[in-house]
Amino acid sequence: MSALPVRVAHAWAIVWLDLYQTPCLITEGFTDGIKGMFREIGRGKQEYPFNPLNPATATTNRLGRKKKYCNDKNSFRFGVTY
């Protein structure tokens, strides 16, 4: 049997008994979650959360490279459309 669960339990006990830091840690985690929620609510439909530059257009992908298969008539990935 592994001793890891016991070590994790002891680590959590030490963290929770450290009375000076615990309120700060809990408050920071809570406020980060609230800020993230409002940031996601205010984010536009075409904006990506981890790509602030977002060079994506109709002909370029998220990395700024030309899309292989865009909406052009001659760019159908299975060949030429008739």
C-alpha positions in Angstrom: 0.0 0.0 0.0 1.3 3.4 -0.9 2.1 6.1 1.7 1.3 8.9 -0.7 -2.3 9.5 0.5 -1.1 9.8 4.0 1.6 12.3 2.9 -1.0 14.3 1.0 -3.3 14.4 4.0 -0.5 15.6 6.2 0.4 18.3 3.7 -3.2 19.5 3.6 -3.3 19.5 7.4 -0.1 21.7 7.5 -1.5 24.0 4.9 -4.8 24.4 6.7 -3.1 24.9 10.1 -1.0 27.8 8.7 -3.6 30.3 9.8 -1.8 33.4 8.5 -1.7 32.2 4.9 -4.8 30.2 4.5 -7.3 33.1 4.2 -5.0 34.7 1.6 -4.8 31.5 -0.4 -8.5 30.9 -0.4 -9.3 34.6 -1.2 -6.8 34.6 -4.1 -8.2 31.4 -5.6 -11.8 32.7 -5.2 -11.1 36.1 -6.8 -9.1 34.6 -9.6 -12.1 32.4 -10.4 -14.5 35.3 -10.4 -12.2 37.4 -12.6 -11.8 34.6 -15.0 -15.6 34.1 -15.1 -16.2 37.7 -16.0 -13.4 37.7 -18.5 -15.0 34.8 -20.3 -18.4 36.4 -20.1 -17.1 39.6 -21.7 -15.0 37.7 -24.4 -16.2 38.1 -27.9 -17.3 35.1 -29.9 -14.4 35.2 -32.3 -11.7 35.9 -29.6 -9.7 33.0 -28.3 -8.9 33.1 -24.6 -5.2 32.2 -24.8 -4.3 34.1 -28.0 -4.6 37.8 -27.5 -3.2 38.7 -30.9 -5.5 36.4 -32.8 -4.4 36.8 -36.4 -7.1 34.5 -37.7 -9.2 35.7 -40.7 -11.1 34.0 -43.4 -7.9 33.0 -45.2 -5.4 32.6 -42.3 -5.5 30.3 -39.4 -4.9 31.1 -35.7 -1.2 30.9 -36.1 -1.2 33.5 -39.0 -0.5 30.9 -41.7 -2.6 30.6 -44.8 -5.5 28.1 -44.4 -5.1 25.0 -46.4 -8.8 24.7 -47.1 -10.6 28.0 -47.0 -13.8 29.1 -48.7 -12.2 29.7 -52.1 -13.7 27.8 -55.0 -10.4 26.3 -56.0 -9.3 25.2 -52.4 -11.6 22.2 -51.9 -9.5 19.6 -50.2 -10.8 16.6 -52.2 -10.1 18.2 -55.6 -11.7 20.7 -57.9 -15.4 21.4 -57.5 -17.6 21.3 -60.6 
